Amino acid sequence: MRPAVRLGAVQWLATWAVVAQAVLQRYAPDAPPQVLALVFAVLGAVFSTSPVSFPRRSTEALAGAVSLAALGLLLVGLHAVAGGGGEGLWWPPWIALLALLLADLSVGPRLTRLVRVEWLKTRRSRLFQAGLLGTALATLLAGLAHESLPGETGWTLATSSLGTGQIGAEVFLLVLGATALAGEATGGTMKMLLPHAYRRSDWILAKTLVLLLVAVCFAFVVAAVALGHAAWTEGLGDVTRENEPMFGEETGTIETFQTAAVMGSHMRETLLSGLAALAATALLGLFVSALFDGVVAALCVAFLLFAGLEFADVVLSLPRETLQDLYTFYPAEIRALTGKLGRALNERWDAALYPEALRLALLVGASALLLAIGVFSRRDLQV
């Protein structure tokens, strides 16, 4: 294989290895080395979906399987040497993956040009502009229509508005992701893109970067409106509660339940977990878009998938234990806990929710991105 093709194959294998390692940490942290080695050996078969592999060359697929199995055995060995590991051992593969992606210097100029074009198209689109405006209005209306309960503060009002704005932003990001590729085929613009010297994976990566930037824009608008309205009406100060007067006292004492600094740190984790969910939703829509040539089919499947994930407790009647395996569960839990603390309820902040939210959103987003690249690179495009 040519050096560029060989580098692309290594990147593909390393990326899947990182995702597999993260999945094992999430769902089977105590799996024995034999199981880990078997999983990596089986995952070697996905090399046949790589943009740089060829279906008729079974030797390359076999080499990919052997390489990935060897990488898995290496990670298993490191895990054993470290005496069972610890979470820190699972992060070095992500750093190695970043180094591999940056090794292909030819990707930079191509991606830069494509990202500029995609961002120009996106920010000029009416859907993006209407989405930002509609999300901001929905967040503001949710704050105005919120009925305050006794003991509520601005933090409770902010989390209530954030919940509505978050769902609205997820819907718009899902639509933008689901139409990212299917819209190109339907509109005929893909005919102009195919003759140019761009890899299909470059298109996916460029659209991914733009969708992540769009997710940041939506998250910023929702946060600015929710926090701004809460600060203007109720204030975002310390959370206090009045204790009942003791015997012989006429008035009760005022107790600071949570300081503004502590609530601010909880709110930051709430906002960042919401941003991670927005990014994962956009990439999920991008994966669906890579499967279809038509916008209608892509949107229907994307909304069905989104409804199953976002409202799994109602639509699928899933128990709480199962909901914890869905990336949409943790941001809502963090918002609800922040709101309860804002009402001075006797709740304890769960420090494990935030890293779990980021980890699960990362798994969903990375898996959706890899599957989108694999599917779109091997499709016979009907344009």
N, C-alpha and C positions, 0 to 999 in steps of 0.2 A: 504494500500500500504506500501511497505517497505520504510524505511527512504531514501534510495538512489533514489528510484523511485519517492517518494514524492518531494525530492529536485529537481530532474530533471523536474518534472511537473511545479514546481514553477518557475524554470529558464526559461522554455519555455514560460509560460504565461507572465512573466515579460519582456522577450525579445520582444514579440509581442506588449506588452503594450507600451514599449519605442518607437518602430518603429511607432506605431499608433499615439502616442503623437507627434512625430516629423512630421509625415505626416499632422496632423491637424494643427500644427503650420505653416507649409509651405503653405498649400493650403486653410485652413479655420481658420485663426487666430481669427476671430470674431464670431465663431460658438457659439450658446447658450448652456448652460449646458445640456439641453434635448438632443440635437444632439450628444454631446460628450458621454453622457451616453448610448445612443442607439448604437453608433459606437462600444463602448467597449463591449456591450452586444452581438452584432453580431459577433465581433472578437473572442468571447469565443468559437465559433464553430471550430476554427482552432486547438483547443486542440486535436481534433481527428487525426490530422496529426503529433502529437508529437511522438518522438521516444520512449517515455515511456508509451504511452497510448495503449489501446487494443481495436480493432474495435468492439468487441462483448459486451463490457462493456459500455453501454450507460450511466450508472450512473456516470462514470468518466468523460465522455464528458460533461454531465450536470454540474458536479461539477466544471469542468474547465471553463465553460461558466459563472457560477455564480461567481467564484473567479475573473475572469477577469473583469466582470461587476462591482464587488465590488471595485476592484482596480481603475477602471475608475471613479467611483463615488467619491472615495477618492481624486483622482487628480483633479476632477472637484471642489470638496469642497475646496481644497487648493487654486485653482485658484480663487474661489469666495472670500475666506478669504483675499487673497492678493489684492483684489480690482481690478480684471481684469488682473492681472498678470504682464507682462513684460517678456522679453526673458529669464531672469535668472531663472524663475520658471520652465522652460522646461528642464533645464539641470540636476537637481537632479535625475530624473529617470535613466539617464545613469550611474551615480555614484552608484545608488542602484543595477543596473544590474551587474556592475563590481563586486560588493561585493557578489552578488549571485553566479556568475560564479566562483569566487575564493573560495566559501564555500565548494565546492566538492573537497576535497583535493586529492582524488584518481585520478582526471583527470591529475594532474601535471606529475607524472611519466610516464603514458601512452602516453600523448602528447609529452613529451620529447623524448621518444624512437621513436615514429612515425615521428616526425619532423626531427630528425637526419637522419633517413632512407630516407625520402622524399627529404631532401635537398641534400643528397649524390647522389641520382638518378638524381635530377634536374641539379646540377652543372656539372655532368659528361655527360649529354645528349648533343648530337650534336646540337639539336634545340636551346637550351639555349645559347651555345657558338656561334653558327652561328647568333643567334638573336642579341647578344651584338655586334658582329663584324659588322653585316649588318646595325644595327641602327647607330653605330658610323660612318660608311662610308657614309650612307645616309645623316646624319647631316652635315658631313664635305663637301660633294659634294654640298649640298644645299647652304652652305656658300660660296663655291668657285664659284658657278654658279650665285650667286645673283648679279643682276645689280643695282648698287647704284644709288639712285636719289639725286638730289641736296639737301644739308642740312642733309643728313643721317649721323649717327654716329655708333659707335660699338654696341650701345644698339639696334638699328634697325636691324643691321645684326644678332645679337644674337637671337632676337625674330623670325626673318625669318627662321633661321636654326632650332630653337626649334620647330617651327610648323611642319616642315618635319620630324624631329626626333621623335616628339610626335606621329604622325600618324604611323610611322614605329614601334615604341615600342608598341603601342596599338594593332597592328596586331599580333605581336609575343606573347604578353600576352594573347590575345584572343585565339590563338591557344594552348598555354600552359594550359589555363584554360579549354578549350573545350575538351582537350585530357587527362585531369588529371584523370578522372574516367572512361570515355569511353575507353581510352587506356589500362587501367588495365583489363577491361573485354575482349577487343580484343586480348591483348597479353597473356591472360591466367594467369596473376599474381594474379588476384583476387581469384582464386581457392586456392592459398596458404595462402591468408590473411584471408579468411572466418573462418577457424577452430580456429584461435587464439582468445584470450580473449580480443578483442577490439570491442568497439561499432562502429557502422557505423558512428555515429556522430563524434567519435574521428578521423576517417579518414578524414571527411570533414574539421574539425577544423585544423588538421595537414596540409592538403593541402592548406587550407586558409592561414595559417601562412607562409608557404613556398612561396606561390604566392605573398603575401605582401612583403616578402624579395626580391623576384625576381623583383617586381615593383620598389623597391628602387634601385636595381642594374641598371635597365634600365634607370630610371630617372637620376641617377648619371652620367652614361655614356653620355647621351644626353646633360645634363647640362655642363659637363666638356668639351666636344668637342665644343659645341656652344659658350660658354663663352671664352674658350681658344683661339679659332680661332678669335673671335671678338676682344679680348684683344691684340692678336698678330698683327692683321692687322690694325684695326681702333682705338683701345684703348677704354677703358671704363671710361672715365673721365667725366667732366662736359659737359652738353649739352648747347651749346652757339649759339647765332644767331647775325648776324650783322645788325644793324639798318641803315636805309638810312641816309646819311649825312644831317645835318641841313643847313639852308641858311648861306652861308659864310664859311662853313667847307668843307675841302677837303676829309676827310675820315669819315666813320660812326663809331659809337660806338659799342663795343662788349658787349652784355648783356648775363649774365648767366641765361639761361632759367630754367634749372634743375641741381641741384648739383649731383655729383656722389653718394653721400650718399643717397639722395632721390631716384635716379634711382635704386640704389642697393636694397633698400627696396621694390620698385615695382617689381624688378626682382625676389626677394625672394618669393613674393606672387604669381608671375607667375609660378615659378618652383613648389611651393607647391600645387597650384591648379592643375597643370599638373600631379603631383604625385598622387593626390587624384583621378583624372580621370583614370589613369593607374590602380590603385588598384580596382576601381569600374568595369573597363572593365574585369580584370582578374576574379573577382567574378561573373560577368555576364556569362562569359564563363564556370565557374565551375558549375553554375546552369544548363546551357544547357547540360553539360556533365553528370549531374546526371539524365537526362531524357532518355538517349539513351545508348544502349550497344555497338553500332558501332561508330567508329571514323568518318567515312564519313558522316553519318547522323548528328552527333554532330557538325562537322565543317561547314556543309552547313547551318544549322539553326543558328549557331553562327555568321557566316558572313552575313547572311541576316539581323539578328537583329542588328549587328554592323553597317551595311550600312544604315539601317533605322534611327539609332540614330546619327551617325556621319555626314551623308549627308542628313539630313531630309529636309533641305531647297531645295535641288535639286531633291532627289528621291521622296519625298512625297509632295513637294511644300507647306510646312508649313509656315505660317507667323511668323514674329519675336516674336509676343506675345506667340505663342505656343512653339517656340524653347526655350524660357526661362524656360520651364518646363522640359527640357532635360539636363542631367548632362554634356553632351559634349559641351553645349553652352558656359558656363562661362569661362572655360580655354582659349578658342579661343578669347573671348571678351577681357580678361585680356591681352593676348599676343598682340592683335591688338592695344589696348590702350597704352601699354608700347612702342610699336613701333612708334606710333604717337608722344608720348612725346619725344622719342629719335630723332625725326626729327624736334623738336622745333615747333610743331604745337600747336595752341591754343586749347588744350583739357584739361579737368579737370579730375583728377583721381577720379574714382567712388569707394569709400571705401566699398560700399555694395556688390560689385562683389565677393570679396574674401571670406567672410563668406558664401555667397550664394553658391559659388562653392563647398566649403567644406561640407556644409549641404546637398546639393543635391547629391553629390557623396557618402556621408555617408548613405543617405536613399537608394540609388540604391544598394550599396554594402551590407548593412545590410539586406535588403529585399531579395536580391539574395542568401545570405548565409542561411537565415532562410528557404527559399523555397527549397534550395538544400538539407538541412538536413531533412526537412519534406518529400520530395519526395524520396530521396535515402534510408531513413530509412524504408519506407513502401513498397518499390519495391520488386518484386519477381525477384531476379537477375538470369539471364540466363547465367551461366558460365560453 
